[in-house]
Amino acid sequence: MGIRIIITGGTFDKGYDELKGELTFKNTHLPEILEQVRCTQPIELEINQLKDSLDMADEDRLSIGKSCALSPETMIVITHGTDTMDKTAQFLDGMDELKGKTIVMTGAMVPYSFKHSDAMFNLGASIMAVQLVGPGVFVCMNGRVFSGNRVFKDREQGVFQEIV
C-alpha cells in the first residue's frame, strides 16, 4: 500500500520572487525532492492548495480533511505551514471520517529552495513515521513525532513541543 502526500503550501513550498522581493508560491517542490532522495515507496501527490498557513481558515482545513477522507491510501503525509500546523492537526483529529487513517503532518522552518532548509529531513522523517505509527493524526517536526492533539509550536525556540 502506498502513501499519499497532500500538499497545502507553507514555507516548505515557498520560493523567492525576485520581482516582488518576497516569498511566494509558484508550484510544489515535492516531485523534485522525491526524485532527489530516491524514495522507492509508492507515493501519490495531491495538491490541495498552496497557501501560507497564517491565511488558512476552517474551510481550508475542511478541504484538507475531505482530501484525507477521500484518499484510497490509509497512510497520508500532509505538508503544511508551521504557523498553524498544530491548529490543523487538532481540527483533523476531531474528524470522525478520518478514523482508521494514519495522518502525519510536516513542514519546514526554512523553504526547500533555500540553503540549510529542514524540508527534506522533515519530509523523510514523515514518510518513515507514517509507516510506523498507528492510526491517528500526528505532527512530525524536529526529528520527533507528536500526537496531533498534544503539540504546539514554540515560537521563542523555533521548534515544536509536546503539550504537557
N, C-alpha and C positions, 0 to 999 in steps of 0.2 A: 504494500500500500504506500502510495506517495504522500508527499507533503504539499499543501497549498500555501503559498505566500501571498497574503493580501497586503497590498501597498497602499498606504494612506498619505504619504508625504512626510513631513517633518524634516528636521535638519539632515537626516540620512540622505535624502534625495535632492537637497538644495545645491545649487551651483551659483557661481558668481557671475552676475550680469554686468559686463564691463560698461555697457552704455548707460544703464541706470545706476551703477555703482552700489548694487545691493544684492543680497542673496534671493534667488528666485527659483521657481520650478520650471524646468523645460521638459524633462522626462525622467523615468526611473533609471537608476544605475544598476538595478538588480541583475539583468542579464549579463552585463559586463563582469560583475562581481562573481557570479556563479561560474562563469567560464574561467575566470582568473584562478579561482580556488580549486577548480577541477572537482566539484561536488558530483558524486556519482549517484546520489539518492534522487529518484524521480521527483521532480518539482514542477508544479503548475504555478504560473504567476498570474495574478489578477490585480489590475489597477482599480481600486475602489474610488480613490480621489488623490489628488496631490495638493495637500493643504497644510499650512502651518497649524500645529495643534492648538495654539492660542486662539485661532479663528474657528475652532470646531464647536459645534452646538450639539445638543442631544439628537437632532435629526441626522447629523453626520455619524454619530455613534450608532444610531439605529441602522443606518446604511451598512456600517461595518458588521454589525450583528447579523443582519439579513444575509450578507455575503457568507459569513461563517455558517449560518444555518443551512444555506443552500449548497454549501460545498459538499461534493461527494467524498472528499477526503475528510478523515476524522482528526488528522494532525494538521494544525494550522499555525503558521507564524504570521504575525502582523507587524509590519514596520510602521512606526508611529512617532510623532514628535514627542520629545521627552517632557515638555512643559505640562501636558495634561494626560500623559500616558496612564498615570495612576487613576485618574477620573474615568477614563475609557475602560480600563481593566475592571473597575468596580461596576460600571454600567453593564459590561458584558457578563460579569459574574452573576448578575441578577436576572439574566435572560434564561427562562426555562427551556426554550427551544435549542439551547446550546449544550444541555446536559448530555454527557457521553462523549463530547468532543474535547480534544486537548488543544488549547489555545495558548500560545506563547507570544507575548508582545515584546518588541525590542525597538531600539532606536539608536541614535548617535548624538553625542555632545558636540562633535565636530563633523561637518559634512564629509562624505566619502571622497569627494573631489579635492579635498584639502590634505596636505601632508599631515601626518600624525593623527589621522582620523581613527576613531574607535569603531567605525561602522562594520568593517569586515570581521573583527573579533566578536562583536556583539551578535552579528548575523550567524556566524559559525557556532557560537555557543547556543544560540536559539534553535538552530537546526538540530543540534545534538540533544538539547533539552526536550524538545517536543517529542522525541523518540523515547525518552527515558522516564519522564514524569507521567503520572496517570491523568485521567480526565480532569478538567478544570481550567481555570484561567490563571495564567502566570505572567510575570514580568521578568525578563532576563536582561540584566544590565550589570556592568562592572564585574563580570565573572561570577555572578550569583543569580540564583533563581528564587523569586519571591512569589508568595501567594498573591493573586491579583487583588484580593480584598484586604491585604495587610502590608501595603507598600506605599511609600511616598518619596518624592524627590526632595532631597536635602539641598536646597539652593545655595546655602553657605559653603558646603563642601563640594558641590557639583557631582554628587553620587546618589544612588538610590539606597534607601534604608528600609528595614522592616519596622512596621508599626508594632510597638510592644505594649 
